[in-house]
Amino acid sequence: MGTAMHTLLETMFSTEVPVLHLVNRFWIGGAERQFVERLRRHPEGFRAVVGCLELSGPMLEPVRAMGYEPEVFPLKGSMLQSNTAVQIARMAALIRAEGIRIVHATDFNTNLLGLAAARLAGAKAIVSRLDLGHLRAGFGRWHRRAEMLNSRLADLVVANAEAVREVCIREEGVRPENCVVVRNGIDLEHFDDLAARGLQAPLPVADGEPAVAVIGNLWPVKGHRTLVEAVARLPPELHRVRFLCAGEGPEREYLTDRIAQLGLDERVLLLGHRLDVAAVLARCQAACLCSSAEGLSNALMEAMASRLPIVATRVGGNPELVREGENGFLVPYGGAQALAEAIGALLSAPEQAREMGLRGRHRVESALSMERMAEGHGALYRRALGAAPLVREPQLRAA
């Protein structure tokens, strides 16, 4: 590298480089929680500016507590209207005014708007891919086509799992050198502190009753219907086990009716939204995730941080977290009998389950720390500015 380039790079990083971070809104979900953690451990040498499309949700409070007041770019309904162009222009104006060099978008809407605004203002665009594209499948083909085109046109695509990266490359035509994995991270000190603070609201579980955590909003993709059928198949000796489903969504009505039909009202408990997930996990002996598709599941990572053995479906990034027989079991999606058998095997061998939980915690400590995530984002931003080659993280060995 020549002297002139060295001088340019030294000047570039002598002051903090502004990065615009975009998120749709601040609701409770894995993407939103990781957005907050991204800000909490922002890479050294870069200054965060926060923007959103809707100023709502309980995750807004921790963002403000860090000193960020988000700039709002309201869509006011569908993206297919003139207001979208107005908000892209406003976003581009903010990029110019703040001297922003990089736009890092988080979800479908902000990926599209952020790329357009970055192009208008001459900034670099990084789009995030946190799932396998399944969340857009029910909205019509244009959503998936827009997502695929958007990923191809971005300067860089950041995926949270190898499985997501493979979808971007194999199915969407993203160039491999432009698509990198930066895995989600957990601030273990903060997470352990939240667990130690205890429950914010009581749980409908008596002292001594074993419990399994099922963390995830009540959306079809999360597979709660299979869970209910599996619980109905557990043997009598496991009928004392309570399944604590933390999350909310459109599946509640169906699940409530089916739980009543199967006589599981005291065994499958729909808790609604909980902001004390760490404390809920601390009360449980195992965790379960029944999804049909996943990126790198925050629910699984938090269960591992809580030293819980896991039963999860063998989909998406789940095998990158759960190693068969080491820190849990993997089952096919939609198989109620296989799920029941795996849950039964886990709960019937408490000592083995405890050892599995400890191994899961060790994996989080060694491979999924906040420091590693921050280092990954720092390398990503430097690469976007042409300052360094992008070095991929070593793969997590799948089960």
Secondary structure, 3 states (H helix, E strand, C coil): CCHHHHHHHHHHCCCCEEEEEEECCCCCCHHHHHHHHHHHCCCCCEEEEEEECCCCCCCHHHHHHCCCCCEECCCCCCCCCHHHHHHHHHHHHHHHHHCCCEEEECCHHHHHHHHHHHHHHCCEEEEEECCCCHHHHHHCHHHHHHHHHHHHHCCEEEECCHHHHHHHHHCCCCCHHHEEECCCCECHHHHHHHHHHCCCCCCCCCCCCCEEEEECCCCHHHCHHHHHHHHHCCCHHHCCCEEEEEECCCCHHHHHHHHHHCCCCCCEEEEECCCCHHHHHHCCCEEEECCCCCCCCHHHHHHHHCCCCEEEECCCCHHHHCCECCCEEEECCCCHHHHHHHHHHHHCCHHHHHHHHHHHHHHHHHHCEHHHHHHHHHHHHHHHCCCCCCCCCCCCCCC
